[in-house]
Amino acid sequence: MNIPILSAVVIIFLGIMTGLMYLGSRKTKTDSDFLVAGRSMHPWVMALSYGAAFISTSAIVGFGGAAGLFGFSLLWLTVLTIVVGIFIAFALFGPRIRRMSCNLGSETFPSFLGARYQSSALTAYAGLLIFLLMPAYTGAILIGGGRFLHDALGIPYTTGLLLFAVIIAVYVMRGGLRGVMYTDAFFAVVMLLGMATLLFATYRAVGGVVPGHSGLSAIGNLVPAALIEQGHRGWTAMPAFGSRIWWTVISTMVLGVGIGVLAQPQLTMRFMTIKQPRSLYQAILVGGIFIFFMTGTAFIVGPLSNLYFYQTQGKIAIQVAEGNIDRIIPIFVTQIMPEWFLYFFMLTLLSAAISTLSSLIHVQGTAFARDLVENLGINKLLPGASTRFWAKLGILFSIISAVTLAFILPPGIIARATAFWFGICAAAFLPTLVAALYWPAATKAGALASTITGSIVSGFGYIFLQEQGAVAVGLVSRLLGRTTLLPFPWTHIEPLIYALPAATIVLVAVSLLTQRPMAKHLEDTFKKVA
Amino acid sequence: MLGMQDLWISAAWLLSIGSAVGCVIYGAFHWHYENEEE
């Protein structure tokens, strides 16, 4: 790539981003503007912002590369992200979150749960989970961004990572959620154009839809023996039921992310920003198209790259990428697309990284301000300080911890940290959130017990049972001299699979045994909720 | 079907596109309905 042209493209891109951030900052006059964009966002801007915050470079490069290795079975995650992540989230969760958060006066995800269950302990616990564990996911996305700046622009990795962190911290602090959502919408359009172009170009490169699939089916005999042993049956077939690859694809990738999306604080809080609850129904149009072209493209292009590489070089994707699945998509794009598109694809990945990072940083800052400092009365130490002051301080803390973790975390952590965060969120928050919206009899004790159970059981699973997590932490090998506490299949089952049912059972059981919330509180909470 | 080895994969491919089209139709219907009301 031509560095002067590339630099000019990036400068124009950053100029547009700065302009939108400035527009957001000019309209940010109150705490409500900073926290929930004044609850006045257009549904389409909200849908684009939701999509851009959801899809990071990890989803495109990391999971797209995994599809290059495992095959089309990841398309079940596309189905789930559209049906669950868009349709169910926007039609069944969003309108109630918007209406009830307004009734309760809540402006963050933890404070919404706490107000619904009348529990400041639940607010503090959820805020603490976000503030302490989200930096691991943020750090992983930051690693992806730093690596990408290094590969694309030749900027040294450390400089790129710090540059990324400073730009994002400054623009989230200045623009608040309005600035974040305006820029997200711009990023989403860039991502949509980049990924849609790539999808059509890929099918053209392999001779069309059915010929491409048939060609890929025909080279199924090229799957390496080591992968066949683990259950791989070709790129156009599901892995063998119950095999190692089957558990990895279905439990970690498809269910972990596909269900985890419903309980992501940075996504669910976007429903609070909309002007009219019912306008979320039309936002499904934009959300469905966006998510299809993001995950659908990544999980179609990844497998088909095997056919293209075989036809042009006689090798399959993982061999061309020299064993590193994160390199499959970038190498493939470089080989099939004209040079002008490479600049655009670079902006697509840059957009994906910045939009996700800014959303995560904003949520951590607001969790620090509203759910920890103000909820626990720490703000009395500085009586004159506004919520925005504490939120900016929280943003500063969270960007520092994310950068620190980015230097500590091992390589190859991006997809794993993503699955870890999505899994923890689903187990800790999903039963509590569903009950908050649809089960008035759920109690304060039930919600708190469920959130604690979900986070502890999934944490235990990541540290002691799941092989990838247990090996990374290394506690089991130090204590027992082996990699995990239990043998296969526990080593390949995502902790969400047992932590989510455990948290649900605890929520129902404890709620049935404890006192129902006051009728007046429920009446106020569910006012105007259909 | 569709050149895939496995019907489960053909189903996933079709459902991916089908669910996206479903979202477009559902969203467009509500968009039209809201505009009519206003």
Interface residues (C-beta under 8 A of the other chain):
Chain A: G71 F72 S73 L75 W76 T78 V79 I82 V83 I86 F87 A91 V209 V210 P211 G212 H213 S214 G215 L216 S217 G220 R233 G234 T236 A237 M238 R278 S279 Y281 Q282 A283 I284 L285 V286 G287 G288 I289 I291 F292 G296 I300
Chain B: L2 G3 M4 Q5 D6 W8 I9 A12 W13 L15 S16 I17 S19 A20 G22 C23 V24 Y26 G27 A28 H30 W31 E34
